[in-house]
């Protein structure tokens, strides 16, 4: 199981040995020196917490290809543990050695948080695409696990097992008290080696690595390698202050920069997964941008702070409360906003339906408004949220049409504005185009509108997907689309995968 790799520039890995070097200058010999905690402290603590850590084994069934074989490599989610395995499978087939139906497996880490109910925390990318999930305890007992729920935005997943033997649960710690320079231990299953303990320090806090909308990672130099994903980060008191999630490395090996989801953030997500089987986040219904010193000066603010509203979702909570583009949100529910990226986290952590007070800066004066928060997931499902994410894709709910390599979304007012689509144009919008797909080969792009499928008008992604599926079931080799792009309209025929 490889840890998620953040989108940093590629670097050559240099293996180094290092130690603590001490050189005392006589001129500063009177300065007191703090000694490093002895190794026995780690040994005692590690012995206590190792039983709480588990290995996660996942399997995925691979069926041998039908006559005609693969024409392109299956498009698996980035960071999926089966990416490399599927690549090897595909290469075998291309070389004339198609494998028979088989299972492939991958490994990750996790930890018990509730011994009575058998709840285990791991990363969502550890169990993504898995057909079977097994948990291996410290004494090598293997248990079948069921998936309770996942949260892709924070890469957190919750599993549940039943055990005849008593489980040992880890204790949560307060990640807000973690200080830069504090000792931490990472325990997991690197490279499938089983329970491995590595030590380091908290290198930084509140790291934004562009992995998701709520990045607040703890950075550490404790070794985190492939297979450590989902394992716990302990403080010196043996309390979990983070869930090891990502590494900075082009190869999956540790280069001394790893990241963990803070425990105070993870706990709220896990509580929702236990209660609902999914997340229920607060939703304000605004698009925001950073307040620069120039913007602050032009608007009469004493310094650059808060989050500037660059857009308001129609019929969303913010619009109903009178929030407008150009407003700067200075406080949310009594909490000051010093940096823009604090606001999404505050909103997400707030209970759906709660009435909150916002302090705004508008036309040189402070203004207070009251907002009843909506639910983010419902807004996504209905297509109310439709902004571009970091990959250029839209964030509204997408219906995938694998046979032609497209993702389709409802054509909302926000999408019309984003892609400058006229009110006269109806249909469904293309929100994803997979690389090397038949759609990409024909030049279809994100933002194009599918008006008709096989000369039948379509108004929802499901309707379009159903017509494509019907053509495929009927043995058709291609489907005819009527595509709108701006003022241009054209017919495009796409071949279907066999």
KEDO-375715 format. One record per residue (C-alpha): x, y, z; residue in three letters; residue number from 1. Coordinates in steps of 0.25 Angstrom, whole numbers. Example, Ala and Ser with C-alpha at 12.3 -4.5 7.8 and 13.67 -1.06 7.14 Angstrom:
+-------+-------+-------+-----+-----+
|     u |     v |     w | res |   n |
+-------+-------+-------+-----+-----+
|    49 |   -18 |    31 | ALA |   1 |
|    55 |    -4 |    29 | SER |   2 |
+-------+-------+-------+-----+-----+
This chain:
+-------+-------+-------+-----+-----+
|     u |     v |     w | res |   n |
+-------+-------+-------+-----+-----+
|     0 |     0 |     0 | UNK |   1 |
|     6 |    13 |    -4 | UNK |   2 |
|     4 |    26 |     4 | UNK |   3 |
|    -3 |    37 |    -4 | UNK |   4 |
|     8 |    46 |   -11 | UNK |   5 |
|     5 |    61 |   -11 | UNK |   6 |
|     7 |    68 |   -24 | UNK |   7 |
|    21 |    74 |   -21 | UNK |   8 |
|    32 |    75 |   -32 | UNK |   9 |
|    40 |    62 |   -35 | UNK |  10 |
|    53 |    61 |   -27 | UNK |  11 |
|    64 |    50 |   -27 | UNK |  12 |
|    64 |    42 |   -14 | UNK |  13 |
|    77 |    43 |    -6 | UNK |  14 |
|    79 |    33 |     5 | UNK |  15 |
|    86 |    39 |    17 | UNK |  16 |
|    91 |    34 |    30 | UNK |  17 |
|    90 |    45 |    41 | UNK |  18 |
|    92 |    47 |    56 | UNK |  19 |
|    92 |    57 |    66 | UNK |  20 |
|   105 |    65 |    66 | UNK |  21 |
|   109 |    73 |    78 | UNK |  22 |
|   119 |    84 |    78 | UNK |  23 |
|   120 |    93 |    90 | UNK |  24 |
|   127 |   107 |    88 | UNK |  25 |
|   134 |   111 |   101 | UNK |  26 |
|   127 |   125 |    99 | UNK |  27 |
|   113 |   119 |   101 | UNK |  28 |
|   117 |   107 |   110 | UNK |  29 |
|   109 |   114 |   121 | UNK |  30 |
|    96 |   112 |   113 | UNK |  31 |
|    88 |   101 |   119 | UNK |  32 |
|    86 |    89 |   109 | UNK |  33 |
|    73 |    81 |   109 | UNK |  34 |
|    76 |    66 |   108 | UNK |  35 |
|    69 |    57 |    98 | UNK |  36 |
|    59 |    47 |   105 | UNK |  37 |
|    66 |    33 |   106 | UNK |  38 |
|    62 |    22 |    97 | UNK |  39 |
|    55 |    14 |   108 | UNK |  40 |
|    44 |    25 |   109 | UNK |  41 |
|    40 |    21 |    94 | UNK |  42 |
|    41 |     6 |    97 | UNK |  43 |
|    32 |     7 |   109 | UNK |  44 |
|    22 |    15 |   101 | UNK |  45 |
|    23 |     7 |    88 | UNK |  46 |
|    21 |    -6 |    96 | UNK |  47 |
|     8 |     0 |   102 | UNK |  48 |
|     2 |     5 |    88 | UNK |  49 |
|     7 |    -6 |    78 | UNK |  50 |
|    -5 |   -15 |    81 | UNK |  51 |
|   -15 |    -4 |    77 | UNK |  52 |
|    -9 |    -3 |    63 | UNK |  53 |
|   -14 |   -13 |    52 | UNK |  54 |
|   -10 |   -16 |    38 | UNK |  55 |
|   -20 |   -15 |    27 | UNK |  56 |
|   -20 |   -25 |    16 | UNK |  57 |
|   -29 |   -22 |     3 | UNK |  58 |
|   -32 |   -31 |    -9 | UNK |  59 |
|   -37 |   -27 |   -22 | UNK |  60 |
|   -43 |   -37 |   -32 | UNK |  61 |
|   -37 |   -36 |   -47 | UNK |  62 |
|   -44 |   -43 |   -57 | UNK |  63 |
|   -37 |   -47 |   -70 | UNK |  64 |
|   -41 |   -38 |   -82 | UNK |  65 |
|   -52 |   -42 |   -92 | UNK |  66 |
|   -49 |   -45 |  -106 | UNK |  67 |
|   -42 |   -32 |  -112 | UNK |  68 |
|   -35 |   -29 |   -99 | UNK |  69 |
|   -31 |   -16 |   -93 | UNK |  70 |
|   -29 |    -5 |  -103 | UNK |  71 |
|   -25 |     5 |   -92 | UNK |  72 |
|   -20 |     4 |   -77 | UNK |  73 |
|   -32 |     4 |   -68 | UNK |  74 |
|   -34 |    18 |   -61 | UNK |  75 |
|   -32 |    16 |   -46 | UNK |  76 |
|   -33 |    27 |   -36 | UNK |  77 |
|   -20 |    34 |   -34 | UNK |  78 |
|   -13 |    28 |   -21 | UNK |  79 |
|   -21 |    15 |   -22 | UNK |  80 |
|   -13 |     3 |   -17 | UNK |  81 |
|   -17 |    -4 |   -29 | UNK |  82 |
|   -11 |     5 |   -39 | UNK |  83 |
|     3 |    -2 |   -40 | UNK |  84 |
|    -3 |   -15 |   -40 | UNK |  85 |
|   -13 |   -12 |   -51 | UNK |  86 |
|    -2 |    -6 |   -59 | UNK |  87 |
|     6 |   -19 |   -58 | UNK |  88 |
|    -6 |   -27 |   -61 | UNK |  89 |
|    -8 |   -19 |   -74 | UNK |  90 |
|     6 |   -20 |   -78 | UNK |  91 |
|     5 |   -35 |   -77 | UNK |  92 |
|    -7 |   -35 |   -86 | UNK |  93 |
|     0 |   -26 |   -96 | UNK |  94 |
|    12 |   -35 |   -97 | UNK |  95 |
|     3 |   -47 |  -100 | UNK |  96 |
|     2 |   -53 |   -87 | UNK |  97 |
|   -12 |   -50 |   -82 | UNK |  98 |
|   -13 |   -55 |   -67 | UNK |  99 |
|   -25 |   -63 |   -63 | UNK | 100 |
|   -36 |   -58 |   -53 | UNK | 101 |
|   -29 |   -55 |   -40 | UNK | 102 |
|   -28 |   -46 |   -28 | UNK | 103 |
|   -18 |   -36 |   -25 | UNK | 104 |
|   -15 |   -31 |   -11 | UNK | 105 |
|    -9 |   -19 |    -4 | UNK | 106 |
|    -6 |   -15 |    10 | UNK | 107 |
|    -8 |    -3 |    19 | UNK | 108 |
|    -9 |     1 |    33 | UNK | 109 |
|   -20 |     5 |    43 | UNK | 110 |
|   -23 |     6 |    58 | UNK | 111 |
|   -34 |     2 |    68 | UNK | 112 |
|   -42 |    14 |    74 | UNK | 113 |
|   -53 |     6 |    80 | UNK | 114 |
|   -50 |    -8 |    86 | UNK | 115 |
|   -65 |   -11 |    90 | UNK | 116 |
|   -71 |    -8 |    76 | UNK | 117 |
|   -58 |   -12 |    68 | UNK | 118 |
|   -57 |     1 |    61 | UNK | 119 |
|   -43 |     3 |    53 | UNK | 120 |
|   -38 |    16 |    46 | UNK | 121 |
|   -30 |    16 |    33 | UNK | 122 |
|   -29 |    24 |    21 | UNK | 123 |
|   -40 |    24 |    10 | UNK | 124 |
|   -29 |    21 |    -1 | UNK | 125 |
|   -24 |     9 |     7 | UNK | 126 |
|   -38 |     2 |     4 | UNK | 127 |
|   -42 |     9 |    -9 | UNK | 128 |
|   -46 |    -1 |   -20 | UNK | 129 |
|   -45 |   -13 |   -10 | UNK | 130 |
|   -54 |   -25 |   -11 | UNK | 131 |
|   -49 |   -31 |     2 | UNK | 132 |
|   -43 |   -24 |    14 | UNK | 133 |
|   -36 |   -32 |    25 | UNK | 134 |
|   -30 |   -27 |    38 | UNK | 135 |
|   -18 |   -33 |    44 | UNK | 136 |
|   -16 |   -31 |    59 | UNK | 137 |
|    -3 |   -30 |    66 | UNK | 138 |
|    -4 |   -45 |    70 | UNK | 139 |
|    -6 |   -49 |    55 | UNK | 140 |
|   -21 |   -51 |    57 | UNK | 141 |
|   -28 |   -48 |    44 | UNK | 142 |
|   -42 |   -43 |    44 | UNK | 143 |
|   -52 |   -39 |    33 | UNK | 144 |
|   -55 |   -24 |    33 | UNK | 145 |
|   -67 |   -17 |    28 | UNK | 146 |
|   -66 |    -3 |    23 | UNK | 147 |
|   -75 |     7 |    31 | UNK | 148 |
|   -72 |    19 |    23 | UNK | 149 |
|   -61 |    28 |    16 | UNK | 150 |
|   -58 |    42 |    14 | UNK | 151 |
|   -50 |    45 |     2 | UNK | 152 |
|   -48 |    60 |     5 | UNK | 153 |
|   -40 |    56 |    17 | UNK | 154 |
|   -36 |    42 |    13 | UNK | 155 |
|   -42 |    36 |    26 | UNK | 156 |
|   -49 |    23 |    26 | UNK | 157 |
|   -55 |    15 |    37 | UNK | 158 |
|   -56 |     0 |    38 | UNK | 159 |
|   -63 |   -10 |    47 | UNK | 160 |
|   -58 |   -24 |    52 | UNK | 161 |
|   -64 |   -35 |    61 | UNK | 162 |
|   -53 |   -41 |    70 | UNK | 163 |
|   -54 |   -53 |    80 | UNK | 164 |
|   -42 |   -47 |    87 | UNK | 165 |
|   -42 |   -34 |    94 | UNK | 166 |
|   -37 |   -22 |    85 | UNK | 167 |
|   -28 |   -11 |    91 | UNK | 168 |
|   -32 |     3 |    87 | UNK | 169 |
|   -23 |    15 |    85 | UNK | 170 |
|   -26 |    28 |    92 | UNK | 171 |
|   -28 |    41 |    85 | UNK | 172 |
|   -20 |    52 |    88 | UNK | 173 |
|   -21 |    67 |    86 | UNK | 174 |
|   -14 |    71 |    73 | UNK | 175 |
|   -15 |    86 |    76 | UNK | 176 |
|    -5 |    84 |    87 | UNK | 177 |
|     5 |    78 |    78 | UNK | 178 |
|    17 |    87 |    77 | UNK | 179 |
|    27 |    88 |    66 | UNK | 180 |
|    39 |    80 |    71 | UNK | 181 |
|    31 |    71 |    80 | UNK | 182 |
|    34 |    56 |    79 | UNK | 183 |
|    25 |    47 |    71 | UNK | 184 |
|    24 |    32 |    68 | UNK | 185 |
|    18 |    26 |    55 | UNK | 186 |
|    14 |    12 |    55 | UNK | 187 |
|    10 |     4 |    43 | UNK | 188 |
|    12 |    -7 |    33 | UNK | 189 |
|    23 |    -1 |    23 | UNK | 190 |
|    25 |   -10 |    11 | UNK | 191 |
|    17 |   -21 |    17 | UNK | 192 |
|    28 |   -23 |    28 | UNK | 193 |
|    17 |   -23 |    40 | UNK | 194 |
|    17 |   -14 |    52 | UNK | 195 |
|    29 |    -4 |    51 | UNK | 196 |
|    32 |     8 |    60 | UNK | 197 |
|    39 |    20 |    55 | UNK | 198 |
|    41 |    33 |    63 | UNK | 199 |
|    43 |    47 |    59 | UNK | 200 |
|    38 |    61 |    63 | UNK | 201 |
|    26 |    70 |    59 | UNK | 202 |
|    33 |    78 |    47 | UNK | 203 |
|    22 |    88 |    44 | UNK | 204 |
|     7 |    89 |    46 | UNK | 205 |
|    -5 |    94 |    38 | UNK | 206 |
|     1 |    90 |    25 | UNK | 207 |
|    -7 |    92 |    12 | UNK | 208 |
|    -2 |    82 |     2 | UNK | 209 |
|   -13 |    83 |    -8 | UNK | 210 |
|   -19 |    70 |    -5 | UNK | 211 |
|   -33 |    74 |    -2 | UNK | 212 |
|   -41 |    86 |     3 | UNK | 213 |
|   -38 |    84 |    18 | UNK | 214 |
|   -23 |    83 |    18 | UNK | 215 |
|   -18 |    85 |    32 | UNK | 216 |
|    -7 |    74 |    32 | UNK | 217 |
|     3 |    72 |    43 | UNK | 218 |
|    17 |    70 |    37 | UNK | 219 |
|    27 |    60 |    43 | UNK | 220 |
|    41 |    55 |    40 | UNK | 221 |
|    37 |    41 |    46 | UNK | 222 |
|    39 |    31 |    35 | UNK | 223 |
|    26 |    28 |    27 | UNK | 224 |
|    27 |    19 |    16 | UNK | 225 |
|    18 |    11 |     7 | UNK | 226 |
|     8 |     3 |    15 | UNK | 227 |
|     8 |    13 |    27 | UNK | 228 |
|    -4 |    20 |    21 | UNK | 229 |
|   -15 |    20 |    32 | UNK | 230 |
|    -6 |    17 |    43 | UNK | 231 |
|    -6 |    26 |    56 | UNK | 232 |
|     4 |    37 |    60 | UNK | 233 |
|     6 |    36 |    75 | UNK | 234 |
|    11 |    47 |    84 | UNK | 235 |
|    20 |    44 |    95 | UNK | 236 |
|     9 |    41 |   105 | UNK | 237 |
|     4 |    30 |    95 | UNK | 238 |
|    -8 |    38 |    90 | UNK | 239 |
|   -12 |    38 |    76 | UNK | 240 |
|   -10 |    52 |    70 | UNK | 241 |
|   -11 |    49 |    55 | UNK | 242 |
|   -14 |    39 |    44 | UNK | 243 |
|    -2 |    37 |    35 | UNK | 244 |
|    -7 |    40 |    21 | UNK | 245 |
|     3 |    46 |    11 | UNK | 246 |
|    17 |    47 |     8 | UNK | 247 |
|    26 |    56 |     0 | UNK | 248 |
|    34 |    46 |    -9 | UNK | 249 |
|    34 |    43 |   -23 | UNK | 250 |
|    36 |    28 |   -21 | UNK | 251 |
|    28 |    25 |    -8 | UNK | 252 |
|    40 |    24 |     1 | UNK | 253 |
|    42 |    33 |    13 | UNK | 254 |
|    51 |    46 |    11 | UNK | 255 |
|    47 |    51 |    24 | UNK | 256 |
|    35 |    59 |    20 | UNK | 257 |
|    22 |    52 |    24 | UNK | 258 |
|     8 |    57 |    27 | UNK | 259 |
|    -3 |    53 |    37 | UNK | 260 |
|   -18 |    58 |    38 | UNK | 261 |
|   -19 |    64 |    52 | UNK | 262 |
|   -27 |    56 |    62 | UNK | 263 |
|   -36 |    68 |    66 | UNK | 264 |
|   -41 |    68 |    51 | UNK | 265 |
|   -41 |    53 |    49 | UNK | 266 |
|   -50 |    51 |    62 | UNK | 267 |
|   -61 |    59 |    57 | UNK | 268 |
|   -61 |    52 |    43 | UNK | 269 |
|   -61 |    38 |    50 | UNK | 270 |
|   -72 |    42 |    59 | UNK | 271 |
|   -81 |    45 |    47 | UNK | 272 |
|   -77 |    33 |    40 | UNK | 273 |
|   -81 |    25 |    53 | UNK | 274 |
|   -94 |    32 |    54 | UNK | 275 |
|   -98 |    33 |    39 | UNK | 276 |
|   -89 |    25 |    31 | UNK | 277 |
|   -85 |    37 |    23 | UNK | 278 |
|   -81 |    52 |    26 | UNK | 279 |
|   -91 |    63 |    28 | UNK | 280 |
|   -83 |    76 |    27 | UNK | 281 |
|   -88 |    90 |    29 | UNK | 282 |
|   -90 |    98 |    16 | UNK | 283 |
|   -90 |   113 |    14 | UNK | 284 |
|   -91 |   115 |    -1 | UNK | 285 |
|   -80 |   125 |    -4 | UNK | 286 |
|   -68 |   125 |   -13 | UNK | 287 |
|   -56 |   131 |    -6 | UNK | 288 |
|   -42 |   137 |    -9 | UNK | 289 |
|   -30 |   142 |    -1 | UNK | 290 |
|   -30 |   156 |     4 | UNK | 291 |
|   -17 |   162 |    -1 | UNK | 292 |
|   -11 |   175 |     5 | UNK | 293 |
|   -15 |   183 |    -7 | UNK | 294 |
|   -30 |   178 |    -6 | UNK | 295 |
|   -30 |   181 |     9 | UNK | 296 |
|   -24 |   195 |     7 | UNK | 297 |
|   -34 |   198 |    -5 | UNK | 298 |
|   -46 |   194 |     4 | UNK | 299 |
|   -41 |   202 |    17 | UNK | 300 |
|   -37 |   189 |    25 | UNK | 301 |
|   -26 |   191 |    35 | UNK | 302 |
|   -19 |   179 |    30 | UNK | 303 |
|   -21 |   167 |    21 | UNK | 304 |
|   -30 |   157 |    28 | UNK | 305 |
|   -43 |   150 |    26 | UNK | 306 |
|   -48 |   143 |    14 | UNK | 307 |
|   -54 |   151 |     2 | UNK | 308 |
|   -66 |   146 |    -4 | UNK | 309 |
|   -64 |   145 |   -19 | UNK | 310 |
|   -78 |   138 |   -22 | UNK | 311 |
|   -91 |   134 |   -16 | UNK | 312 |
|   -98 |   121 |   -19 | UNK | 313 |
|  -112 |   124 |   -24 | UNK | 314 |
|  -123 |   120 |   -13 | UNK | 315 |
|  -111 |   116 |    -4 | UNK | 316 |
|  -111 |   120 |    11 | UNK | 317 |
|  -102 |   132 |     9 | UNK | 318 |
|  -111 |   138 |    -2 | UNK | 319 |
|  -123 |   136 |     6 | UNK | 320 |
|  -116 |   144 |    18 | UNK | 321 |
|  -112 |   155 |     9 | UNK | 322 |
|   -97 |   152 |     7 | UNK | 323 |
|   -92 |   159 |    -6 | UNK | 324 |
|   -80 |   157 |   -15 | UNK | 325 |
|   -69 |   167 |   -10 | UNK | 326 |
|   -72 |   165 |     5 | UNK | 327 |
|   -61 |   161 |    14 | UNK | 328 |
|   -64 |   150 |    25 | UNK | 329 |
|   -57 |   154 |    37 | UNK | 330 |
|   -63 |   145 |    48 | UNK | 331 |
|   -71 |   132 |    47 | UNK | 332 |
|   -79 |   128 |    59 | UNK | 333 |
|   -71 |   136 |    68 | UNK | 334 |
|   -57 |   132 |    63 | UNK | 335 |
|   -48 |   141 |    56 | UNK | 336 |
|   -43 |   138 |    42 | UNK | 337 |
|   -29 |   142 |    40 | UNK | 338 |
|   -26 |   134 |    28 | UNK | 339 |
|   -36 |   130 |    16 | UNK | 340 |
|   -34 |   115 |    17 | UNK | 341 |
|   -39 |   115 |    32 | UNK | 342 |
|   -53 |   118 |    27 | UNK | 343 |
|   -56 |   105 |    20 | UNK | 344 |
|   -51 |    97 |    32 | UNK | 345 |
|   -60 |   105 |    41 | UNK | 346 |
|   -72 |   104 |    33 | UNK | 347 |
|   -70 |    89 |    30 | UNK | 348 |
|   -69 |    86 |    45 | UNK | 349 |
|   -81 |    93 |    49 | UNK | 350 |
|   -94 |    86 |    51 | UNK | 351 |
|  -104 |    86 |    39 | UNK | 352 |
|  -116 |    95 |    41 | UNK | 353 |
|  -109 |   103 |    52 | UNK | 354 |
|  -112 |   118 |    52 | UNK | 355 |
|   -98 |   125 |    52 | UNK | 356 |
|   -94 |   140 |    53 | UNK | 357 |
|   -85 |   145 |    42 | UNK | 358 |
|   -77 |   158 |    43 | UNK | 359 |
|   -75 |   165 |    30 | UNK | 360 |
|   -67 |   176 |    25 | UNK | 361 |
|   -76 |   184 |    14 | UNK | 362 |
|   -73 |   198 |     9 | UNK | 363 |
|   -64 |   202 |    20 | UNK | 364 |
|   -73 |   197 |    31 | UNK | 365 |
|   -75 |   184 |    39 | UNK | 366 |
|   -88 |   177 |    38 | UNK | 367 |
|   -94 |   165 |    45 | UNK | 368 |
|  -103 |   155 |    38 | UNK | 369 |
|  -109 |   142 |    42 | UNK | 370 |
|  -108 |   130 |    34 | UNK | 371 |
|  -115 |   116 |    35 | UNK | 372 |
|  -105 |   106 |    30 | UNK | 373 |
|  -108 |    96 |    19 | UNK | 374 |
|  -102 |    83 |    17 | UNK | 375 |
|   -90 |    82 |     7 | UNK | 376 |
|   -93 |    67 |     3 | UNK | 377 |
|  -108 |    71 |    -1 | UNK | 378 |
|  -103 |    83 |    -9 | UNK | 379 |
|   -93 |    74 |   -17 | UNK | 380 |
|  -104 |    64 |   -20 | UNK | 381 |
|  -113 |    74 |   -25 | UNK | 382 |
|  -103 |    81 |   -34 | UNK | 383 |
|  -103 |    94 |   -26 | UNK | 384 |
|   -88 |    93 |   -24 | UNK | 385 |
|   -81 |    94 |   -38 | UNK | 386 |
|   -68 |   100 |   -36 | UNK | 387 |
|   -55 |    96 |   -43 | UNK | 388 |
|   -46 |    88 |   -34 | UNK | 389 |
|   -30 |    88 |   -35 | UNK | 390 |
|   -31 |    77 |   -46 | UNK | 391 |
|   -40 |    86 |   -55 | UNK | 392 |
|   -52 |    77 |   -52 | UNK | 393 |
|   -65 |    82 |   -46 | UNK | 394 |
|   -69 |    78 |   -32 | UNK | 395 |
|   -83 |    75 |   -34 | UNK | 396 |
|   -87 |    61 |   -34 | UNK | 397 |
|   -82 |    54 |   -46 | UNK | 398 |
|   -88 |    42 |   -54 | UNK | 399 |
|   -77 |    34 |   -60 | UNK | 400 |
|   -79 |    28 |   -74 | UNK | 401 |
|   -67 |    18 |   -75 | UNK | 402 |
|   -70 |    13 |   -89 | UNK | 403 |
|   -66 |    26 |   -95 | UNK | 404 |
|   -58 |    32 |   -84 | UNK | 405 |
|   -67 |    44 |   -80 | UNK | 406 |
|   -72 |    49 |   -66 | UNK | 407 |
|   -86 |    57 |   -67 | UNK | 408 |
|   -92 |    67 |   -58 | UNK | 409 |
|  -105 |    74 |   -57 | UNK | 410 |
|  -105 |    88 |   -65 | UNK | 411 |
|  -107 |    97 |   -53 | UNK | 412 |
|  -107 |   112 |   -54 | UNK | 413 |
|   -94 |   113 |   -47 | UNK | 414 |
|   -88 |   104 |   -59 | UNK | 415 |
|   -95 |   112 |   -69 | UNK | 416 |
|   -88 |   125 |   -63 | UNK | 417 |
|   -74 |   117 |   -62 | UNK | 418 |
|   -74 |   112 |   -76 | UNK | 419 |
|   -82 |   124 |   -82 | UNK | 420 |
|   -93 |   115 |   -87 | UNK | 421 |
|  -105 |   122 |   -93 | UNK | 422 |
|  -119 |   120 |   -86 | UNK | 423 |
|  -124 |   115 |   -99 | UNK | 424 |
|  -115 |   103 |   -98 | UNK | 425 |
|  -120 |    91 |   -91 | UNK | 426 |
|  -115 |    77 |   -88 | UNK | 427 |
|  -104 |    72 |   -79 | UNK | 428 |
|   -90 |    77 |   -77 | UNK | 429 |
|   -77 |    69 |   -79 | UNK | 430 |
|   -69 |    71 |   -65 | UNK | 431 |
|   -58 |    60 |   -68 | UNK | 432 |
|   -51 |    55 |   -80 | UNK | 433 |
|   -42 |    44 |   -77 | UNK | 434 |
|   -28 |    44 |   -84 | UNK | 435 |
|   -26 |    35 |   -96 | UNK | 436 |
|   -42 |    32 |   -96 | UNK | 437 |
|   -50 |    32 |  -109 | UNK | 438 |
|   -56 |    45 |  -105 | UNK | 439 |
|   -43 |    51 |  -103 | UNK | 440 |
|   -38 |    46 |  -117 | UNK | 441 |
|   -51 |    53 |  -123 | UNK | 442 |
|   -47 |    66 |  -116 | UNK | 443 |
|   -58 |    67 |  -106 | UNK | 444 |
|   -55 |    76 |   -95 | UNK | 445 |
|   -59 |    80 |   -81 | UNK | 446 |
|   -70 |    90 |   -82 | UNK | 447 |
|   -76 |    84 |   -95 | UNK | 448 |
|   -91 |    82 |   -94 | UNK | 449 |
|   -98 |    69 |   -99 | UNK | 450 |
|  -111 |    73 |  -105 | UNK | 451 |
|  -115 |    60 |  -111 | UNK | 452 |
|  -111 |    45 |  -110 | UNK | 453 |
|  -115 |    37 |  -123 | UNK | 454 |
|  -124 |    49 |  -127 | UNK | 455 |
|  -132 |    49 |  -114 | UNK | 456 |
|  -131 |    61 |  -104 | UNK | 457 |
|  -125 |    58 |   -91 | UNK | 458 |
|  -127 |    67 |   -78 | UNK | 459 |
|  -120 |    59 |   -67 | UNK | 460 |
|  -107 |    51 |   -66 | UNK | 461 |
|  -114 |    38 |   -63 | UNK | 462 |
|  -123 |    40 |   -75 | UNK | 463 |
|  -111 |    42 |   -84 | UNK | 464 |
|  -104 |    30 |   -78 | UNK | 465 |
|  -116 |    21 |   -79 | UNK | 466 |
|  -117 |    24 |   -94 | UNK | 467 |
|  -102 |    21 |   -96 | UNK | 468 |
|  -104 |     8 |   -88 | UNK | 469 |
|  -116 |     4 |   -96 | UNK | 470 |
|  -108 |     6 |  -109 | UNK | 471 |
|   -97 |    -3 |  -103 | UNK | 472 |
|  -107 |   -14 |   -99 | UNK | 473 |
|  -113 |   -14 |  -113 | UNK | 474 |
|   -99 |   -17 |  -119 | UNK | 475 |
|   -97 |    -3 |  -125 | UNK | 476 |
|   -82 |     0 |  -128 | UNK | 477 |
|   -84 |    15 |  -127 | UNK | 478 |
|   -93 |    26 |  -122 | UNK | 479 |
|   -97 |    39 |  -128 | UNK | 480 |
|   -96 |    52 |  -120 | UNK | 481 |
|  -101 |    66 |  -122 | UNK | 482 |
|   -90 |    75 |  -116 | UNK | 483 |
|   -91 |    90 |  -112 | UNK | 484 |
|   -79 |    98 |  -110 | UNK | 485 |
|   -82 |   113 |  -108 | UNK | 486 |
|   -89 |   117 |  -121 | UNK | 487 |
|   -84 |   105 |  -129 | UNK | 488 |
|   -93 |    92 |  -130 | UNK | 489 |
|   -88 |    79 |  -136 | UNK | 490 |
|   -90 |    64 |  -137 | UNK | 491 |
|   -80 |    55 |  -132 | UNK | 492 |
|   -80 |    40 |  -133 | UNK | 493 |
|   -72 |    32 |  -122 | UNK | 494 |
|   -69 |    18 |  -122 | UNK | 495 |
|   -73 |     9 |  -111 | UNK | 496 |
|   -63 |     0 |  -103 | UNK | 497 |
|   -66 |   -15 |  -105 | UNK | 498 |
+-------+-------+-------+-----+-----+
